[in-house]
Amino acid sequence: MASRTPDQTSPKPPKAPAADATLRVLTYLSSRRAPVAAARVAQDLELPRSTTYDLLGTLVAHGYALHLPQERLYALGPAAYEVAVGYMRHAPLARVGRVVLERTVDAIGESGHLAVLHGRDVLYVVEDRAKGRGSLVTDQGVRLPAHLTATGRAMLAALPLVQLRSLFISREDLVPRRPGVGPTTPAQLAAILEQVRRDGFAREDGEITPGYRSVAAPVLDHADWPIAAIGLTWQSNRLGEDRVAECTRAVQAAAEEVARAATGRRPREERAED
């Protein structure tokens, strides 16, 4: 009988099967563009259904998965984002993002920032202040409500609708910074995000700091999932609409450059040719 060649050798069984299966489920959820049924998870990972439900239940209990009972679907949970945020503080995304952001800020002359989504908030990972410009609230490590910021809106608009609805269920989920400023209902937020999808970028005008405007674009991975956003902020009375349009083009180009360097995502023009 012929002996096995090295590439025919069966992989060794994991030493911790439960941990292995849990991580496989978590990795699978993170790769999906939209929530998925437990039966689909079991089928694609070749796991027993009972085991899959147990694993998903554990992930939900710890916040790493989100159960959408009406649709009977599962999605990545907020605790998974916390792990991702911790990674991004030290990972190539932040390092690449800083280089691209600094170049963009130098070219435009306005302050910029790179942020990641953390539940209903954005967390600012990189901040670069333009020469001669004042300090902003978007300093590194600061959290702000995602629905009020340009970077947050850029990322929220790229989320699947089911995921978005699970984050903003009622008025209580839309915390204002100042009374009467910004969307106060899920329907108002949905209208803003629909405009973001049409435009391809997000904007904010005085909703974070009175007298300041921002534009931002999402950094998307291979599955069109928003892993970050790049934004520029300036005093409202300083730039005309031509310069605002220049800022918009700059954040879109910077976001694509970061996506390409950090994830290998191809430019828009190449994807359009497929």
QUIUR-V236466 format. One record per residue. N is the residue number from 1. RES is the residue in three letters. BURIAL is + if it has 16 or more other ideal C-beta (glycine too) atoms within 10 Angstrom, else -. Layout:
BEGIN
n res burial
N RES BURIAL
N RES BURIAL
END
This chain:
BEGIN
n res burial
1 MET -
2 ALA -
3 SER -
4 ARG -
5 THR -
6 PRO -
7 ASP -
8 GLN -
9 THR -
10 SER -
11 PRO -
12 LYS -
13 PRO -
14 PRO -
15 LYS -
16 ALA -
17 PRO -
18 ALA -
19 ALA -
20 ASP -
21 ALA +
22 THR +
23 LEU -
24 ARG +
25 VAL +
26 LEU +
27 THR -
28 TYR +
29 LEU +
30 SER +
31 SER -
32 ARG +
33 ARG -
34 ALA -
35 PRO +
36 VAL +
37 ALA -
38 ALA +
39 ALA -
40 ARG -
41 VAL +
42 ALA +
43 GLN -
44 ASP -
45 LEU -
46 GLU -
47 LEU +
48 PRO -
49 ARG -
50 SER -
51 THR +
52 THR +
53 TYR +
54 ASP -
55 LEU +
56 LEU +
57 GLY -
58 THR -
59 LEU +
60 VAL -
61 ALA -
62 HIS -
63 GLY -
64 TYR +
65 ALA +
66 LEU +
67 HIS +
68 LEU -
69 PRO -
70 GLN -
71 GLU -
72 ARG -
73 LEU +
74 TYR +
75 ALA +
76 LEU +
77 GLY +
78 PRO +
79 ALA +
80 ALA +
81 TYR +
82 GLU -
83 VAL -
84 ALA +
85 VAL -
86 GLY -
87 TYR -
88 MET +
89 ARG -
90 HIS -
91 ALA -
92 PRO -
93 LEU +
94 ALA +
95 ARG -
96 VAL +
97 GLY +
98 ARG +
99 VAL -
100 VAL +
101 LEU +
102 GLU -
103 ARG -
104 THR +
105 VAL +
106 ASP -
107 ALA -
108 ILE +
109 GLY +
110 GLU +
111 SER +
112 GLY +
113 HIS +
114 LEU +
115 ALA +
116 VAL +
117 LEU +
118 HIS +
119 GLY +
120 ARG +
121 ASP +
122 VAL +
123 LEU +
124 TYR +
125 VAL +
126 VAL +
127 GLU +
128 ASP +
129 ARG +
130 ALA +
131 LYS -
132 GLY -
133 ARG -
134 GLY -
135 SER -
136 LEU +
137 VAL -
138 THR +
139 ASP -
140 GLN +
141 GLY -
142 VAL -
143 ARG -
144 LEU +
145 PRO +
146 ALA +
147 HIS +
148 LEU +
149 THR +
150 ALA +
151 THR +
152 GLY +
153 ARG +
154 ALA +
155 MET +
156 LEU +
157 ALA +
158 ALA +
159 LEU +
160 PRO -
161 LEU -
162 VAL -
163 GLN +
164 LEU +
165 ARG -
166 SER +
167 LEU +
168 PHE +
169 ILE -
170 SER -
171 ARG -
172 GLU -
173 ASP -
174 LEU +
175 VAL -
176 PRO -
177 ARG -
178 ARG -
179 PRO -
180 GLY -
181 VAL -
182 GLY +
183 PRO +
184 THR -
185 THR -
186 PRO +
187 ALA -
188 GLN -
189 LEU +
190 ALA +
191 ALA -
192 ILE +
193 LEU +
194 GLU -
195 GLN -
196 VAL +
197 ARG -
198 ARG -
199 ASP -
200 GLY -
201 PHE +
202 ALA +
203 ARG +
204 GLU +
205 ASP -
206 GLY -
207 GLU +
208 ILE +
209 THR +
210 PRO -
211 GLY -
212 TYR +
213 ARG +
214 SER +
215 VAL +
216 ALA +
217 ALA +
218 PRO +
219 VAL +
220 LEU +
221 ASP +
222 HIS -
223 ALA -
224 ASP -
225 TRP +
226 PRO +
227 ILE +
228 ALA +
229 ALA +
230 ILE +
231 GLY +
232 LEU +
233 THR +
234 TRP +
235 GLN -
236 SER -
237 ASN -
238 ARG -
239 LEU +
240 GLY -
241 GLU -
242 ASP -
243 ARG -
244 VAL -
245 ALA -
246 GLU -
247 CYS +
248 THR +
249 ARG -
250 ALA +
251 VAL +
252 GLN +
253 ALA +
254 ALA +
255 ALA +
256 GLU +
257 GLU +
258 VAL +
259 ALA +
260 ARG +
261 ALA +
262 ALA +
263 THR +
264 GLY -
265 ARG +
266 ARG -
267 PRO -
268 ARG -
269 GLU -
270 GLU -
271 ARG -
272 ALA -
273 GLU -
274 ASP -
END
